[in-house]
Amino acid sequence: MVKSVLDEQFLISNFTANVARPGYNSMGLHSDQSLVTPDPWTRVEAMNVIWCLTDTYFANGATLYVPGSNKWQRRSDISKDAKASLKPFEAKAGSIVVMDGTVWHTSGANVTKDQDRALLFAYYTAPHLRQQVNWTRKLSKEVQESLSPETEEWLGLGVAANLGEAVLHLKYLDDPQKKGAAQTPTLQRLSRSRRIADRLSKRRLSTMSVRDVWR
């Protein structure tokens, strides 16, 4: 699901728990993307996957969203009656709700007397956005060494980043790349850099020098 929204390259920015106890109030209206990127928001660069640990409904604080707000590109587009347009994401325990980062929403108020509302949020972003959690500092050395190369890449723990677009598009202005044609020197260097990055992501720098990689 994440790849279908953010494409092949993405980062796991954060994992958080949101538990609304009885009496919990609603937070301010926002979109997750508006908190990390300036407008205009012309493409989706963030998304949440919300795991419902309990039944989630309006009275116990279900996430409220504004239908159609994913089309707002600037703060000036925010409807004056946005609060009145809020609708709840209601789901049974064990369900997931996928929400792209341009949807304006807020947590609902829990007006029940004895019902908790518990959600887990997995927050993903495009690879050029700084993560909310520095996984290099957060995860122990033992955990990091147990990760697969793919998981390392998703957590932003690889040696290199953001090479994909460069490999595909960076070339000399007077030497357009044709389908099936040989790579330009620039693309050859970038492709080699990507191969090196892949090799480094599979082995620890502590046991491999940069000189060894270039051989």
N, C-alpha and C positions, 0 to 999 in steps of 0.2 A: 504493500500500500504506500509506503514512504517513497519508494522509487517511482511509483506512478505519478506522484505529486512533485517531488523534488528532483527527479532524475537519478542517474546512477551514483552521482557523487553527493553525499550529504554528511552531516555530523549529528551525533547524539549530543544535544546541548545540555540536557538536564533530565533527571528523574525526580519527581516530587510527589508527596502525599498531601492530599487536601481533605481534611476531615471536618465536617460541619456538625458541631454539637448543638443540641437544642438551645435556642437563643442567639445563634450565630447570625451576624448581619451580612448583608450583601456588600461586596467591594465595588469600586468604581468601574464604570463601563470602559472597555479598552479592547484593542486587538493586539495579539502578541507581536505581530510584525511591526505595529506602530511604535512599540516600545524599544525596538532595536534598529529600525531603519527610518530615515526621513521620508516624507511623502515627495512625489506621488508613488503610490503603491500599485505598480502596473503589472506585477507578476507575483506569484506566491513564492516566498522564500523561507517560510516557516510553517510548521504544522504540529498539532498535538494528537496523540493517541491516548484517549481517556479510558482507563479500565475501571469499571464499576464494581467495587467490592461489596456494596450493599444495593438493594433496590434504590433507585434514584427517581424522585418525583418532585413536583413543585413545592409541596409543603415542607419537605426535609432538606431543601436547598439545592435542587438540581441546577446545573449550569444554565443560565439564561442567555439567549442569543437574539440578535436582530436579523430576521430573514432579509436576504438581499444586501446585507451590509458588506459582503465580500466585493461588491461593485464600487464601494466608496474608495476613491483614490487619494483624496486629500481630507484634512480635518474639516475644511469648509463644507465637505459633502455630508458630514454627520447630520442626520435628521434632528430637528428640534424636538420632535416627539419620539425620539429613539427609545426612551424609557417605557413609553406606553406600548411600544411595538415588541417588547421582549417576549420570547417564547421559551419554554423549558425543554432541555434535552431529557426526556424521561426514558429510563431503561431498567431492565431487571439486573440483579446481581449476576456477574459473569459476562455481561455484555461489554462491548467497546464502542466508543463514539470517536469518530475521526473528524477533526476540525482543522481546516486550513487557517494559516496565521492571519489572514485578512478579515476573518469573521469577527465582528464586534460582539462582545459578550461580557458577562460578569457572573460571579457565583451568586446563587440565590440565598435568601435568608431561610434559616431553619426555624419554622414556627411551630414545630411539633413539641410535645412535652417530653418524649422519651425515645426518639428515633434519631440515631446518628446517620450521617451520610458520608460515606468514605469512598474517595476516588484516588487513583494513581494516575499521574500525568507523565507521559514520555514526550519530551519536547525535542523536535528535530528541526534543523535549519540547513540552508544552503551552505556549502563549505567555506565561503568567504566571510561568514559571520562568526565573530568570536563567541565561543561557547559560554554558557552561564556557569558551568563548572569546569575548573582546570583539572582534568582527569589525571594529568601527570602528577599533580600534588595530592589528589584525593585518593587514588588507588595505591595500594601497597605494591612494593616491588614484586612480591610473590604473585599477586593477582595479575599484574601487568605481564609477567613472564608466562602466565598460563593462557593468555588470550591468543586467539587465532589471528592471522594477518588481516583478515577481513574486519574483525571486531576492532583491532588496533586502528584501522583506517577510519571506522565509524566514530571512534572516540577521539580522533585527532591526535593519536599517539605516534603516527608515522613520522619519518625523518623529513619527508617532503610533502607539500600540499599544493592544490590548485594548479597542477600541471596539465590537467586534461584539456582545457580550452586552449592552452598555449600550444600543445602538441598538435591540436586539430587546426588551429587558425593562424598561428604566427608564421609569417613568411616574408620574403623580400617583396616590396611593392611592385617591382618590375619583373618579378618571377612568379606569376600566379601558378598555384599547384593544380595540375590537371589530373583527372581520375586515371590511375594506372601509371602516372609519371613518376620518375625517381624523385626522392625527397631532396629538398634544398639542404645546403649545409646547416642552416638554422634548425630545420626540422630534424635532421639527423642528430644534432647535438641534443635537442630536446627529447627525442625518442630515447637516446642513450641515457639521459638524465632520469627519465621515467623508469627505465630498466634498472638503473642503479638504485633508485628509490625503492623499487619493488624488492630488490635483493636485500637492501638494508632493513626493510620492514620485517623480513623473515629471520634476520639474525641480529644479535645485540651488538651495538658499537663497542661494548666492553670486551668483546672477543674478536673484533674485526676492525682493522684500521681503514681509513679512507683510501690509503695507498693500495691495500689489498683489493678493495672494490674495483678500482680502476684497471686492474690488471686483466 
